Amino acid sequence: MKFQIKNESKRRIRMHMSVYRMSYVQADTLQYFLTELSCVNQVKVNDQTCDVTVYYSGEKADRQDMLKKLQTFHYEDVEVPEHFIQNSGRALNAEYQDKLVWNVAFHYARKWFLPAPLNACYNTVAAIPYVVKGLKCLCNRKIEVPVLDGTAIGVSVIRGDYATAGSVMFLLGIGEILEEWTHKKSVGDLARSMSLHVEKVWMKQDETEVLTDSSKIQKGDRIVVHMGNVIPFDGTVTEGEGMVNQASLTGESVAVRKSSGAGVFAGTVLEEGELTIQVTAIGGGSRYEQVVKMIEESEKLKSGLESKAEHLADRLVPWTLGGTALTYLLTRNVTRTLSVLMVDFSCALKMAMPISVLYAIHEAGTHHITVKGGKFLEAVAEADTIVFDKTGTLTKAKPTVVKVVSFDGRSEDELLRIAACLEEHFPHSMAKAVVHAAQERGLEHEEMHSRVEYVVAHGISSSVEDKKVIIGSYHFVFEDEKTVIPEDKREILENLPQEYSHLYMAIEGKLSAVICIEDPLRPEAADVIRELKKAGISKVVMMTGDNEHTAKAIAEKVGIDEFYAEVLPGDKAKFVEKEKAAGRKVIMTGDGINDSPALSASDAGIAISDGAELAREIADITISADDLYQILILKQISDRLMRRIRKNYHSIVGINSTLIALGVFGIIQPTTSALMHNTSTLLISLGSMRKLL
């Protein structure tokens, strides 16, 4: 494809594509193609101007490679997932832009060119639905916004003031379009960020499990889902039994038992057991629609302040009607009375508050932070305690194997190969370190073990060549499983370097290997904790299953107030519950299956994006694994959102009270009152769309 580079700055390039026009599908295809390039961070494609803006990693070679690939780009050569085009949001934006333009053009064309009698007839007919809606509200014994709208428009028509009635209906229509557009766009953006991104799955071929790209899975294929992993496709269980957490779709946190013949859904997580599933639906469309439905229906979307604003809005309607009646009784002036009626506190409160929350969630998404509702942003803003897991959270997400100490005469490579074969089924950072070390040494392994059993926070149990193999923590291997240490190797075990984390592996009840893993501290950890304390977090706690010596060293380096070593998942959750009972607001941050109970118990649970799927699904917020500074960004967004909501509330009350006063004293006419009220509502709502940072 031919293109021209219009302008360029550091890590950003804007190009004009040399085409006459670009359809929505073509724009989405080009966006997908560029997004899939490894060097590209963000892409914006404007289908109307045919301009493309690309943000990329700063290497010169990456830029050249991207431009070279773009030159050879053809729409028909790119296979775009169906759900990507269906849910891109491009058609939605065009639909509402057209609605907006058509409404404005029709209103002014009718006003300027339609004869006055016909205009009066049109406004009278158009007023009927508003009046009927208001009457229905009264019949249901509710005095809410439709009553105000119906009364204002109806009284204007009865008085013969068709221009005022027409203007009010026009402004209400524009407001509804903007509100609906903003809400759908924000929900769509949020749903896309929450949709599944599962790259690899275990596909069952005969009796062997093969790690396969999820894009290659077809309907009818059988996949195996291990404990702690997300279910990537809708399907039917053909083998196995397990407990499935469906909170991401139903909001219900209690896991549901699934066995042969039961249906399972994409995005749910297997908490216990192992399932073989026959795929019945591929692609992310169904998952996307389910997430949209969940977002739109769930009370999770609403922060406490937002809900209070909505309830207050409904409670203010009777007062507005009462003020209208009082104004008429005191002044006997219909014009002044209508001026009060045209002003509606609830309209602005109900429009501006949700938009503020949705845009805060959207802005968090631009920083690679996924937030599942405004409630959790409010919890982060109010939090005074934060609890950190150690491994993969305060320490780097990619620990590395330093050495393998053999205790049974087998070679290091052979022991590492066995360990990797077991560990590759589980998404913990320690497990990934073992698998990565085996890959680096070129140690290939077939599925040489039987069914793998994962014991939460302890380790893994399986059998290789009919011999029982376990791998995990000291507590699991020696205390629970009563593993025997060879007499001549006790000194080696006692003198293992304490600066490393240790994974113990036993075969047939005898210690075979200790894998020493370096788990370096994140360089930004100390700064982040220091800044969190400045931002109002008064208590910082670290809880880890690691030993006391390692935990103490980490705590001293990063400035932790309290630390707890060798804790179990239940201990973390109990600590969170105890803090909440003491009246504190608690944030929990973790990445593993063992962190899930505490993530669920906290006021706001934050999961690391490359941690266990179960942790990510249960958590209220997910941050990328790049650095912990995103927690500070999240805190800043949350604090500023709460300030914006309070500011919006004061602005709405102040502006509308002033308009009512001006109307009562006859300074402004009803049309002016309606125009200024609707204009201020739109301006406050548009102001709520501004970036918080």
Disulfide bonds with the S-S distance in Angstrom:
none
